[in-house]
């Protein structure tokens, strides 16, 4: 999977309450959630973001609540990938489970600015800043997680497990 | 092995596990609420199995936007109710429900040695009872509802030791706020925190639940305590199935250790907009407020309401302040009535609500306008958490919250007693 997109840059500890404020959690419709994505820290984000754009952020991205609405909102807003220095663990699971590509790459985060254009190859973990011509390498996914991603997320994975009789 | 590793190994059918390993874990309890269950149910239906793995081990609690705050919330609660009833799940209707993390321990649904996963980040609360409990998203819950198991990465364990005796008015909430202030909101990222020491032994069960509740605010996967006589006294009359108590092996397998002199910790306040932005009450200064919330899965238990009532007894809430008291469950509500606490709250000028998560996550029952400040016994003070993105939430325990309600500014209990 390869993505090319323009960067929206955020700081550290971007929490799920600002990714999608709880006042909008009376629906789980991704399109509806996308309209309010990042609203409380970047009011115009939902209007500005274009299909394929990439979010780059500091440490502990997605901290706070377990709401899967957060990666759903980001994905439905058109974001192709999130690159962060580190992710909060529940957000990490949720993103993998719903098929929002994410990469951990602190070196890239330090050197990427808002508006830069990136080319990302998920399989190899390569992050190329096409604006500054710099290359970075993200931590590759562990084998099991790559398998989850390649079958299309946890639900598909669970279906296959059940078909194989691997779960009672 | 540490407490977390022993419990995970037992649930993975393994003799040992080590931090970083990816394992498949059998789950004892799976939990969801009115916000997270709708997605979990849709995803469960996509898997294509007809029945959950064991209806007696899947718990659904309508507590976030309930009693239904609007039509859309009512639809979500309805979807969850219909699924829960059709599948024969453990379900608590309005009037019997409580805030999930107050309710489940009280009902004996989570026990020592359990692995519990919940589509709510504060599921880590049950670590106080010696369970390995962790929050996950709705899709994980859907998969676990189908299979009764889930993949996990074994977390490294960080040990937190609290020496000495606690000062008056200082309890579990203050210890965890102080700790998060020290290590930061990702200071225990991906880890299991283990809480121990003389000051921990002295904590009540309610206070331990408050403390474990906020392990997630340090980024932790779980926050565990060793089971002692106090926990067993709490569990035994409630448990309706067998459970296993694990003991830690001292420091073996521990990836790090932090030690605190608990006697030096004063009541804590976390300033906006991170739970790690903590100060001792003596360092707060003069900060006028508009609202006080006493309740939530962190501090909505009997001990919390008793502390608040001890401060409000014979006093009046500042007339400029909206003070909202939310008992964490019907059992807490009823016991508070019997003990006369409700008369104290209402007499002091507080509003009392039926159990709900409500204002904690900016749902309903106490939303803030732009420029307003609230002292809350809740667990998060992120931007916009309780309403307007221009409002502010200050986190504290019930003693500071009640004293602040009386004085109309952030205040310690010693300032009025």
Interface residues (C-beta under 8 A of the other chain):
Chain A: X13 X15 X17 X18 X21 X22 X23 X25 X26 X27 X28 X39 X40 X41 X59 X60 X63 X64 X65 X66 X67 X68 X69 X72 X86 X88 X89 X90 X93 X94 X97 X98 X142 X144 X153 X154 X155 X157 X158 X159 X161 X162 X167 X168
Chain B: X22 X35 X36 X38 X39 X42 X43 X46 X47 X48 X49 X53 X64 X65 X69 X70 X72 X73 X76 X118 X119 X120 X121 X123 X135 X136 X137 X138 X139 X140 X142 X143 X146 X147 X148 X149 X151 X185 X186 X189 X190 X219 X221 X274 X361 X362 X363 X380 X382 X383 X384 X385 X387 X389
